[in-house]
Amino acid sequence: MPDYFIFGGCLRSELEFPELAAAHDQTPTWTLHLGDLPAFDGAEVLSDMHPTATCRTQLARRGDTYRYSHSCSGEFEIAADGRTIVFAPASGGSLDIARTDLVARVLLHCVDRGDVSWLHGSAVAVDGTAIAFLAPSGAGKSTLALALARAGAHHVCDDTLPVETSGAPAVWPSDHTLRLRTDSRERLAPAEPAVRRQSDGKFVLTHEALGTGARASRAGRLPLGALYLLTPVIGATCDDEGAAVSRRRIPPTQAVALLMQHIRLGLVVRAGAPALTMQRLAALARTVPVYELRVTRDWSRLGDVASTLIAWHEGERSPAGATRLALHAT
């Protein structure tokens, strides 16, 4: 079975994950088998949702065993040890959706810890310190992170952001990949090999395939220096002075409610966790500055945005002196 790097560990899987970075000479942290699953009688239903009119997801528990079901992909059973997972594909189900389920839902439950907040965001490192961008899908988190990597930062993680909140807040690496829509890939990574997912049409690139001047972080956990709540602005400027990017510090008391909107754990969150999550986020907001980040949604200004952000976190270097980002013509 192939091995893949994810969340600082190794996944050994009978289901192939072409979008994940291959791991070599590693002891598996989690093992995924394909097989049939018996009825889950007597289980406690923790959540039962209908994301769309034709799609249903459910999380149930019996003892220390969990069962995650998705009508569009199949069923995952997590053994009591949290290390063994069995996947039973649904008849006619999508394996692309199943892969997304495992990375975005099931594995988060396996690695869930009381001192980790799972957020919907991307991160880069500047001078050894992580800065993270939180926003809904489609707001440009991945594009901005890759632009920063092209301009001199190091790419850390994409889409799923694990933040350790015990002691000094730190960011974990996720799966050494990033996910781009067609327009972002054409401008920032046209020559790099990528896998196109059928479930959402995004291109998935591994850190190994970044190339062309982009840099990926090889470090483990990194100290977290700032959290940015990304707000795209239509037009060439985002303030009265014509800047391509601006930021506003959000008071910690206001930041907690805003950060709660970006919790990634979703259906697999344990009972009683919302209150604990709020406590963790409150501690995080008191320790790490949280900003509203207004970014002009204009490809011609993306280089200005990236160089300004890097300059903010390098301290001495001015935006004008930062590395410029060259976009590929389309």
C-alpha positions as CSV (number, residue, x, y, z in Angstrom):
1,M,0.0,0.0,0.0
2,P,1.3,3.5,-0.8
3,D,2.2,5.9,2.0
4,Y,1.3,9.6,2.1
5,F,2.5,12.6,4.2
6,I,-0.4,14.3,6.0
7,F,-0.8,16.3,9.3
8,G,2.7,15.6,10.3
9,G,2.2,11.9,10.1
10,C,2.0,9.1,7.5
11,L,-1.2,7.6,6.0
12,R,-0.9,4.1,4.5
13,S,-3.9,3.6,2.3
14,E,-5.4,1.0,-0.1
15,L,-7.3,3.9,-1.6
16,E,-4.9,6.0,-3.8
17,F,-4.5,9.7,-3.2
18,P,-2.8,11.1,-6.3
19,E,-3.1,14.7,-4.9
20,L,-1.1,13.9,-1.7
21,A,2.7,14.0,-1.3
22,A,4.3,10.5,-1.2
23,A,6.0,9.5,2.1
24,H,9.0,7.2,2.0
25,D,10.5,5.0,4.7
26,Q,7.9,6.1,7.3
27,T,6.1,4.1,9.9
28,P,2.3,4.6,9.3
29,T,0.4,6.7,11.7
30,W,-2.9,5.7,10.2
31,T,-3.9,2.8,7.9
32,L,-6.9,2.9,5.6
33,H,-8.3,-0.4,4.3
34,L,-11.1,-1.0,1.7
35,G,-13.8,-3.4,2.8
36,D,-17.4,-4.0,3.7
37,L,-18.9,-2.7,7.0
38,P,-21.7,-4.3,9.0
39,A,-24.7,-2.4,10.2
40,F,-23.9,0.0,13.0
41,D,-26.8,-1.0,15.3
42,G,-27.2,0.7,18.6
43,A,-25.0,3.6,17.7
44,E,-25.5,7.2,19.0
45,V,-26.1,9.6,16.2
46,L,-24.0,12.7,16.8
47,S,-24.9,14.6,13.7
48,D,-27.2,14.1,10.7
49,M,-27.1,16.7,8.0
50,H,-28.4,17.3,4.4
51,P,-25.8,19.6,2.8
52,T,-27.9,19.4,-0.5
53,A,-31.2,18.1,-1.5
54,T,-29.6,14.8,-2.6
55,C,-26.7,14.5,-0.2
56,R,-26.7,13.3,3.4
57,T,-23.9,13.0,5.9
58,Q,-24.0,11.4,9.3
59,L,-21.6,10.8,12.2
60,A,-22.4,8.1,14.8
61,R,-20.6,6.5,17.7
62,R,-20.8,3.1,19.4
63,G,-18.5,2.9,22.4
64,D,-15.1,4.3,21.2
65,T,-15.8,3.4,17.5
66,Y,-17.0,6.1,15.1
67,R,-18.8,5.8,11.8
68,Y,-18.9,8.6,9.2
69,S,-21.4,8.1,6.4
70,H,-21.7,10.2,3.2
71,S,-24.4,9.2,0.7
72,C,-22.2,10.6,-2.2
73,S,-19.1,8.6,-1.3
74,G,-19.5,5.8,1.3
75,E,-18.9,4.9,4.9
76,F,-15.7,5.3,7.0
77,E,-15.3,3.5,10.3
78,I,-12.7,4.7,12.8
79,A,-11.5,2.0,15.2
80,A,-11.2,2.7,18.9
81,D,-7.4,3.2,18.6
82,G,-7.9,6.1,16.2
83,R,-5.3,4.6,13.9
84,T,-7.2,2.1,11.7
85,I,-9.9,3.2,9.2
86,V,-12.1,1.0,7.0
87,F,-13.8,2.6,4.0
88,A,-16.8,1.0,2.3
89,P,-17.5,2.8,-1.0
90,A,-21.1,3.5,-1.9
91,S,-22.5,2.0,-5.0
92,G,-21.9,4.6,-7.7
93,G,-20.2,6.9,-5.2
94,S,-17.5,9.3,-6.0
95,L,-13.9,8.4,-4.9
96,D,-12.9,12.0,-5.3
97,I,-15.5,13.0,-2.6
98,A,-14.3,10.1,-0.5
99,R,-10.7,11.4,-0.6
100,T,-12.0,14.8,0.4
101,D,-14.0,13.3,3.2
102,L,-11.0,11.5,4.6
103,V,-8.7,14.5,4.6
104,A,-11.2,17.2,5.6
105,R,-13.4,15.2,8.0
106,V,-12.3,11.7,9.0
107,L,-8.6,12.2,9.7
108,L,-9.3,15.4,11.6
109,H,-11.2,13.2,14.1
110,C,-8.2,10.8,14.3
111,V,-5.7,13.5,15.1
112,D,-8.1,15.7,17.2
113,R,-6.5,17.0,20.3
114,G,-7.8,19.3,23.0
115,D,-5.2,21.9,22.3
116,V,-5.6,22.1,18.5
117,S,-8.1,24.3,16.7
118,W,-8.8,23.2,13.1
119,L,-9.5,26.3,11.0
120,H,-10.4,26.8,7.3
121,G,-7.3,28.6,6.1
122,S,-3.9,28.6,4.5
123,A,-0.5,29.6,5.8
124,V,2.9,30.7,4.8
125,A,6.1,31.3,6.8
126,V,8.1,34.6,6.7
127,D,11.4,34.5,8.6
128,G,10.4,31.3,10.4
129,T,7.1,32.6,11.6
130,A,3.7,31.5,10.2
131,I,1.0,33.9,9.0
132,A,-2.4,32.5,8.2
133,F,-5.3,33.5,6.0
134,L,-8.8,32.6,6.9
135,A,-11.8,32.9,4.5
136,P,-14.7,31.0,2.9
137,S,-14.0,28.9,-0.2
138,G,-13.4,31.0,-3.3
139,A,-12.1,34.1,-1.4
140,G,-8.5,33.6,-2.6
141,K,-6.7,32.0,0.4
142,S,-4.7,29.5,-1.7
143,T,-4.0,32.0,-4.4
144,L,-2.6,34.5,-1.9
145,A,-0.5,31.9,-0.1
146,L,1.1,30.7,-3.4
147,A,1.7,34.3,-4.5
148,L,3.6,34.9,-1.2
149,A,5.6,31.6,-1.8
150,R,6.5,33.0,-5.3
151,A,7.6,36.3,-3.7
152,G,9.9,34.8,-1.0
153,A,7.8,33.3,1.7
154,H,7.6,29.5,2.4
155,H,4.3,27.7,1.8
156,V,3.2,25.8,4.9
157,C,-0.4,24.5,4.5
158,D,-3.5,25.0,2.5
159,D,-7.3,24.8,3.2
160,T,-6.9,23.0,6.5
161,L,-5.0,25.0,9.2
162,P,-4.2,23.1,12.5
163,V,-3.3,25.7,15.2
164,E,-1.9,24.3,18.5
165,T,-3.1,26.6,21.2
166,S,-1.3,25.3,24.3
167,G,1.6,27.5,25.2
168,A,2.8,29.7,22.4
169,P,0.4,29.2,19.4
170,A,1.9,27.2,16.6
171,V,0.8,26.0,13.2
172,W,1.2,22.4,12.1
173,P,2.0,21.3,8.6
174,S,-1.0,19.7,6.8
175,D,-0.7,17.6,3.7
176,H,2.1,19.4,1.6
177,T,-0.4,20.3,-1.1
178,L,-2.3,23.3,-2.3
179,R,-5.5,23.6,-4.3
180,L,-6.1,26.1,-7.1
181,R,-8.9,27.1,-9.3
182,T,-8.2,27.2,-13.0
183,D,-7.5,31.0,-13.3
184,S,-5.1,30.9,-10.3
185,R,-3.2,27.9,-11.7
186,E,-2.9,29.5,-15.2
187,R,-1.3,32.6,-13.7
188,L,0.8,31.2,-10.9
189,A,1.6,27.5,-11.7
190,P,0.9,26.8,-15.4
191,A,3.9,24.5,-15.9
192,E,3.7,22.5,-12.7
193,P,2.2,19.0,-12.8
194,A,-1.2,18.8,-11.0
195,V,-4.1,16.5,-10.4
196,R,-7.6,17.9,-11.3
197,R,-10.3,16.7,-8.9
198,Q,-13.6,15.8,-10.4
199,S,-15.5,16.7,-7.2
200,D,-14.8,20.4,-7.4
201,G,-12.7,21.0,-10.5
202,K,-9.7,22.3,-8.5
203,F,-6.1,21.5,-9.4
204,V,-4.0,20.0,-6.6
205,L,-0.3,20.5,-6.6
206,T,2.2,19.0,-4.2
207,H,5.0,20.9,-2.6
208,E,7.4,18.8,-4.6
209,A,5.8,20.1,-7.8
210,L,5.7,23.8,-6.9
211,G,8.9,24.7,-8.7
212,T,9.5,27.9,-10.7
213,G,10.7,29.9,-7.7
214,A,8.0,29.0,-5.1
215,R,9.3,27.7,-1.8
216,A,7.7,25.2,0.6
217,S,8.4,25.0,4.3
218,R,10.3,21.8,5.4
219,A,9.8,22.7,9.1
220,G,7.5,21.0,11.5
221,R,5.3,23.2,13.7
222,L,6.0,26.9,13.4
223,P,5.2,29.8,15.7
224,L,2.1,31.7,14.6
225,G,2.6,35.4,14.2
226,A,-0.7,36.7,12.8
227,L,-4.2,35.6,11.7
228,Y,-5.7,37.5,8.7
229,L,-9.4,37.4,8.0
230,L,-9.4,37.8,4.2
231,T,-11.8,40.2,2.6
232,P,-11.5,40.5,-1.2
233,V,-12.2,44.0,-2.6
234,I,-13.4,44.4,-6.2
235,G,-11.3,47.1,-8.0
236,A,-7.8,48.3,-8.2
237,T,-7.5,49.7,-4.7
238,C,-8.7,48.8,-1.2
239,D,-8.4,52.2,0.5
240,D,-8.5,55.9,-0.2
241,E,-4.7,56.0,-0.6
242,G,-4.7,53.6,-3.6
243,A,-3.1,50.6,-1.7
244,A,-3.5,47.1,-3.0
245,V,-3.8,45.7,0.5
246,S,-4.7,47.1,3.9
247,R,-5.2,45.6,7.4
248,R,-7.1,46.6,10.5
249,R,-6.4,45.0,14.0
250,I,-9.6,43.4,15.4
251,P,-10.0,43.5,19.2
252,P,-9.7,40.1,20.8
253,T,-13.3,40.2,22.1
254,Q,-14.6,40.7,18.6
255,A,-12.1,38.3,17.0
256,V,-13.4,35.2,18.8
257,A,-16.8,35.2,17.1
258,L,-15.2,35.9,13.7
259,L,-12.7,33.0,14.2
260,M,-15.6,30.6,15.1
261,Q,-16.9,31.1,11.6
262,H,-13.8,29.4,10.2
263,I,-13.8,26.2,12.4
264,R,-12.9,23.3,10.0
265,L,-13.7,20.3,12.2
266,G,-17.4,20.5,11.4
267,L,-19.3,17.2,11.7
268,V,-16.6,15.4,13.6
269,V,-16.4,17.8,16.5
270,R,-17.1,16.0,19.8
271,A,-19.9,16.7,22.2
272,G,-19.2,19.7,24.4
273,A,-16.4,20.9,22.1
274,P,-18.0,24.3,21.0
275,A,-17.5,25.8,24.5
276,L,-13.9,24.4,24.6
277,T,-13.3,25.7,21.1
278,M,-14.4,29.2,22.1
279,Q,-12.1,29.1,25.1
280,R,-9.1,28.0,22.9
281,L,-9.9,30.7,20.3
282,A,-10.2,33.4,23.0
283,A,-6.8,32.4,24.3
284,L,-5.5,32.5,20.7
285,A,-6.9,36.0,20.0
286,R,-5.3,37.3,23.2
287,T,-1.9,36.0,22.2
288,V,-1.8,36.4,18.4
289,P,-3.0,39.6,16.5
290,V,-6.1,39.1,14.4
291,Y,-6.5,41.4,11.4
292,E,-9.2,42.1,8.8
293,L,-7.2,42.0,5.6
294,R,-8.6,43.9,2.6
295,V,-7.1,42.7,-0.7
296,T,-7.9,44.2,-4.1
297,R,-9.1,41.5,-6.4
298,D,-7.0,42.5,-9.3
299,W,-4.4,40.2,-10.9
300,S,-2.2,43.2,-11.8
301,R,-1.8,44.2,-8.1
302,L,-1.2,40.7,-6.7
303,G,2.6,41.3,-6.7
304,D,2.1,44.4,-4.6
305,V,-0.1,42.5,-2.2
306,A,2.5,39.8,-1.7
307,S,5.5,42.1,-1.3
308,T,3.6,44.3,1.2
309,L,2.6,41.3,3.4
310,I,6.2,40.0,3.4
311,A,7.5,43.5,4.3
312,W,5.0,43.7,7.2
313,H,6.5,40.5,8.7
314,E,10.1,41.0,7.9
315,G,10.1,44.2,9.9
316,E,12.8,46.3,8.3
317,R,12.3,45.8,4.6
318,S,9.9,48.2,2.9
319,P,7.3,47.0,0.4
320,A,9.1,48.7,-2.4
321,G,12.2,46.6,-1.6
322,A,10.5,43.3,-1.4
323,T,10.8,40.6,-4.0
324,R,8.4,41.2,-6.9
325,L,6.0,38.6,-8.2
326,A,5.9,37.8,-11.9
327,L,2.6,36.5,-13.2
328,H,2.3,34.3,-16.2
329,A,0.5,35.8,-19.1
330,T,-2.8,34.1,-20.1
